[in-house]
Amino acid sequence: MKIAVSIFSFLVVLIGTMLFVQYQVYSEQVDTVDKGYHYSQEIEIVYRGESLDIRQHFKNLPTEEIAIQWPKNAVNPNCFLESEHSCSRLNEDSIKFKAGETRAQSISYVIPLENGLQSGKLMKNIFATLNNGDVLFSTVHITTDHDVEGQWVTGLPLIGEQQLSHVNYSMFSGKGPVKDIFWQSGNFDLQKQTDILSVYSQEPLQAAFYDKLEQVNFLSEDHLAVINGSNTDGLEGYRMLFLPDITVAKVQQKVIISQLETSYQFGDSPHWIKELVASYLTGTVFGSEKTKEVASTMTAQMTDQQLEDWNERLIALEGEKINAKVLDEQLSAVLGASTNFVTMNAASKSFYPFLYIDSREIFVNLHEQKDIHVILKDGEVLYAADALLNAIGYQVEIGENGYYVKSETRAFRFPSEPGFYVFNQRRYNTVSTPVKIIADQYYIEESWLQRLFLIELTKSDNRITIKTSEEL
């Protein structure tokens, strides 16, 4: 073991010399520019058959008290006595660093591995974190016995690997935190590494794949690992994307959506809304057919200046909650007219056309109606028929021969074919169409609404008021 430790120390110095100089400059810049609660970390991992023995060194700590979040399955959490000051701030219960001037502290713990190290194993959330702190830079060293052959993945850039007579050693380092590690035995290697991506695969990928990948516009420079393997389906790791069947399109979508989800809060929004936002932020439309159709339709409504304004508004939403309603509000502000285009497409299985809406409040017999919306199409004003007709006392249903509307004394049928309607069993010919279907929803035209349903309709700047004959 002493030999392994000696070799480990030698390799750290050998491989990390140039990186250390770069890291020192980076740390000094961070310390002088950003005085917030940020820290860097160095993690040493030694695999010992049934466990991972971990030493974690925190640097650039603030002087205030800091709570430690240990991994849930960690055992033997303790101080790692690297120097006389390396544990000076760790309290007796090992649950926090006390207030103090020492900027670097070290801890150690063990992560048990049931049945040892297994190929295709993703080990999640195995590192300690500090409450309310952001990791700016991470370095990870992993050492195993020489007969343990395989590939480690952390999501950070791989700096170097060495296979010696007693140990195998890997080193990763880069900006940001690390939470998970992945292990794959056999013929599985890092095939290509760029500033943004590390691509791991069993077989080398064609040069054309990488040429196309270089043309993809990503959202950030945070490094990610893309792992291509048949036994990885369903795995999800921090800074790791698992693709059983790797293509440029799948890498593009997976990476960009992953980057997007770290910057925006989408809640339970449909996946295509994420693709829509990502398409505008990257300048490349991708994703489902619905995403492409919605994006194409929206872009057609905007001038170049409005499109620039739209993109700036999307960037400004970073960190905020985003849903269809929020996007409609921003789009309406850009266009200078109200639309619920994104919301209606989110609610509709089929494509809902682009329409402007009347944003005024709607009252029926002095009661505000939230479910009734008014759209503007081809010079006509159209009201959502189901909600409005229900509000004025009619029952509606779709039958074999059209759209049926009835009350106790009045009955209408609006057929699917244009040219007439039926009122109380009598047919009336028409030039225009009273009721229309738009994206599987029924709408009634405003003048026909007044003519057929005996209502009084008045409008002000902020309100549309509808009164039935009983209230007149």
N, C-alpha and C positions, 0 to 999 in steps of 0.2 A: 504493500500500500504506500509506503514511503517513496518507492520508486515512481509509482503512478502520480503521486502528488507533485514530485519534483518535475516529472515530465510535463504535467499539467501546467505548472508555473512557468516552465520554459516556453511552452507553446503560447501561452497568453502573451508573454513578452514578445515572442517572435512574430506572431501574426498580428498582434494589436498595436505595434509600435507606431505605425503611421496613423492608424485610427485614433490612437490616444492623443496625438498632436491635434488632429482635427476636432476631437471631442473637447479638448481643453479650450480651444478657440471658441467653439460653439457655446460651452458653458459660460465663458466670460461674457459673451454677447448677451446671453439670456439673463445673466445676473445684473447686467448694467441697464438693459432695456426694459425688462419686465420684472417688477418688484412684487408681483402677485405670488400666490401660493402655487408654485410649480417646483417640481423636483426631477432629478434624474435617478436612474437605478442601474445597478449591475447585478446580474443573477448568475450564480454558479450552481450547476446541476450535476450530480454524480448518480448514475444508475447503479444500484447495488442488488440486483436480482429480484427482490420483491418490493422495492421502494425507490423513490427518488429523494436523495438527500439534497436539500436546497439551502444555499446561503444567499441572502439578499442584502445588498448594500444600497442604502439610500443616501443621496448627496444633494447639496444645495437646499437643505431643509430650512424652513422658517424657525424662528426662535420660540414661537408660541407652542402650547401643548397640542399634540397631534394624536388622534385615536388611530389604532391599527386594526384593520380588518384582516384577520387570518383566514386562509382557505378553510372551507367547512370540514374537509377531511384531513386537515393537517394534524399531525401528532408531534409531541415533544417541542412545542414552540418555545424558543429560548433566545438568549443572547448569543451572538457569535463574536467571541473576544478576539478581534483582529489586532486591536491596540488598546491602550489603557483608557481611551476615550470612546471606543466604538460602541459601547453599550451604556455610556454614562447617563443617558436620558431615558432608558427603558425602565419603566416602573416595576415593582415587585410582582404584579400580576401579569406582566407582559402584554398589557392591553393598550398601552399608549406610550408615546415619548413625552416625557415631561418638558416643560419650558426650559430652555437652556441655550447657550451660545454655540454649542458644538453643532456644526452643520451636517456632519456625516454620522450615520448610525447603521449598525449591522445586526441582522437577526438570522436565525437558522430554524429549520423545521423539516419534517419528513412527510412525504406524500406516499402512503401505502398503495401498492398496485396489486390488486387481486389477480392471481395467476401470473404475475410478472408482466414483462413487456410483451404486448401482443401486436402483431402486424395489423396495420389499418386502424390503430387505436388513437382516438382523439381525446386528449386529457384536457378538460375544460376548467377554467378558473382555478388554477393550481398555485397562483402566486398571491402574496400578501399585497394589500393596497393601503393607502393612507387616506383617511376621510377628508373630503373636500379638496383633495389635491389632484393636480393634473401632471401626468408624466410627459416630460418633454423629450427625453432621450433614454433608450434602453439598450443594454448590452447583455447578451446571454451566452454563457459558456456551457457546453454539455459534454460530459465525459462518460464513456462506458468502457467495459472490458474489451480487449482487442478482438475477442471472438463474437462480439455482438455486431453484426453487419447489417447496415440499413441506412435509411435517410431520415434525418430529423427535419421538421418544418416548424417555424415559429411565426411566420408572417412578416418578420423583419428580413432585411437583406442578409444573405449568407456571405460572411466575410472570408471564411476559409475553413478547410477540413484537413485533418491529418490522421493517418493510420500508422501507428507505431507497434512495436512488438508487445507492449503491455496495455496500451489504451488506444481508443479512438476518440477523437476530439473534434467538436464543431463549434464555430463562433458566429454569432449573429449580432448585428448592431444597426441601429437607425433611430429616426425620430419617432416619438410617440410611445404608447404603452404596449405591453405584450401580456396576454391573459392565458392563452392556450398553447399547447405544443402537440405535434402530430408525429407519429412514428410509422414508417413503412419499411418492411424488410425486403430483401431480394433486389432484383435489378430495377431500381427506382432511383432516379437522379434528378438533380437540377439541370434542366435542358437549356434554359435561357434566363438571363436576369437583366432587367433594365432599371431605370431609376424608379419606376412605378410598380413593376411586376416581376415576380419570380415564377417561372413556369416549371413545375415538376411533372415528370411523366416517366412511364416505363420505357417507352420507345421514343427516339428522337422525332421531332415534328418537322415537317417540310419547311424549307426556307420561305416559300410563298406565304405560309401561315404567319410568320413573323413580319414579313414585308407588309401584309395587310394590317396586322396588329399595330404597326407603327403609325398607320393613318388614322387610328381611332383617337378622338378627342375625349380625354378623361376629365373628371370634375376637380380632382385634387392630385397632389403629388404624394399623398400618404401611400406607403408601400403595402402591397398585398401579395399573398401567395396564391397561385392558381394551381390546383392539384388535380391531375388527370389520372383516374384509376377506376377500374371496374368495381372495386370493393368500397367505394367512397360514397355511393348514392345515399342521400338523406343526411349526410354529415354537414354540420354548420359550425364553423369556428370563427373566432374573432380574428380578423385580418386574413382569413383563409377562405377560399372559395373552391368547392369540390365539384368537378365537372366530369362525370363518367364518360361522356362523349364530347370532346372538346372541339369547338369551332370558333372562328373569330366573332361571329354574331353572338354566340353564347357567352364568350368572355366579355365582350362589349356590354351586353345587357347585365350580366351578373356583377361586374366590377362597378359600372356606373350606378346601378341601383343601390349597391352596397355603400358606395361613397355618398349617394344622395341621402340615404337613411341615417347617416351619421350627422347630417347638417339640418335636416328638416323633420318635422313631426307630422306623419301622415295618418296616425291613428288607424281606423279601419277603412280608410279610403280604398277603392278598387285599385288593383295593381296597375291598370292602364293609366291612372292619373299620375303615378310615379313616373311611368315611361313618358308621359306628356311633358311633365316639368323637366325631366332629364333631357328630352329631345331639344327643347328650347335652350337650355343652359349649355349644351354641347354644340348646338348648331347642326346636329345630325338627327333626323327623325328615325326612330327605330322602335321595335316592339310589335305589338299585336296590330291586326288590321284596323281595329277600332281606334287605336292610338294614332295611326297614320291618317285615318279619315278625319278624325277630330282636329288634329294638328293642321292638316291641309286646309280644312274649312276655316279654321280660326285665322290662319296666316292670310288667306284670301280676303279677309275682312279688313286687314290692317295695311296702312301705308308703311313705308320704310321707317319713318319717324315713330309711328305708333308701335311698330315691332321692336324698335330699340327701347322705347319706354316700357313695353311689356317685359322685356328681358331684365331691365333694371329693377322693375318691381319684383320679379321672381327672386333675383339676387337679394333684394332687401328683406325678403321673407325668411331668410336663413335663420334657423333656430325657432321659428314660429310654427304654430299648428296650421297645417294646410289641408283643406278639403275642397270639394267641388264648389261649395258656396263661396269660400274665400277667393278661389280663382275667378269665379263669375264677378265678384265685386271688383277685383283688380282689372279684369277685362272690360267691364262696363266703364270704369274710370278712364281707361285708355281710349275707348271708342267714343266716349261722351254720350252714350246711350245705354239703357239697361238691357241686359241679356241674362238668361239663365241656361245658356247653351251647355255648359259643363255639367251643371246639376241635372238637367233633363237627360243627358246622355248617361250619367251615373245611375239614374233611376230606370233607364230603358235598356232592354236587351238588344234592341235594334238601334240603328243610328238615328239620332234625333237631329233634324236639320237646324241650321243656324237661324234664329229668329230674335227679333228685338221684342222686349216686353214692356208693357205699361207698368211702371213701378209704383203707381199710386195705390193707396189703401182702398179696399173695396168693402162697402157696407151694403147689406141687404136688410131692409126694414130696421135700420138703425143698429144692426149687429155687424161687427167687423167679421169678414170672412177670410181666414188665412189660407184656405185651400183653393180659393178661386184665383186663377191667374189669367191675364189678358195678353195676347200676343198680337204682333203686327206682321201680316204676311200679304205680299202682293197688293198693297194698298188697302187691305181689309183689316178691320178690328175684330178679333175672334176671342170668345170667352170659353174657358174650359167648361164643357157642357155638363158633365156629370155633377160636379160640385155646385154649379150655379143653379141648375134646374132642381136639384134636391133642396137647395136653400130657399127656393120660392114655392116649394110644396108639391113638386112632381116626383114621381118614381120613374127611373130609367132602366132600361135593359136592352141587351143586344139579342135580337131574334133572328130567325131564319131569313126574314125578308127586310132586315134593316135595323134601324135604331128606333126603339119605342119609347115614347114619353107620355105619361098619363097621370091624371088626377081623378078626383071623383066625378067630374063632369066633362073633362076634356081629354081627348086621346089623339096623339100624333104618331105617325110612322114616317120616318125619313129613310127612303130606300138607298141601297148602295149605288144604284145608277142615278145620274142626275136628271133633272127635267121636271120633277113633280114631287109632291109630298101628299100625305093622306091625313085629313083632319076629320075626326068623328065619322069614319067610314066613307068620306067623300074625297075624291081626288082633285088636287089643284095643281095645274101646270105652272112651272117657274122658268125664268130665264137664268137666274143665278141659283147657287146651291146654299140652302139655309144651314145645313150641318155638314161639316167636313171632317175627314180623318187625317190626322197628322201624327206620324210616328205612333200608330196604334191607339191614339187618343182622339176622342170626339170633341169638336169645337163648334160653337154656334156663332154665326156672324151677327154683328151688333144690330144692324137695321132689322134683320129678321127676328132677333130676340125681342125687340120692341113691338114689332108688328104682330107676332104670333102669340106672345105670352102676356100681353096686356100689362106691361110694366112701364114705369116712368124712370128715365135714366138721366141723371144730371152729373156734371163733372166740374171740379174745381182744380186748382193747381196741385193739390195733394190728395184728392179723394174722388172716387167714383161712387155715387149713391144710386142704389136701385130700390124702387118701391113697387110692391105689387098692388093690384087693384084694391085689395082689402085695406091697404094702408094709405091710399090716396085721399 
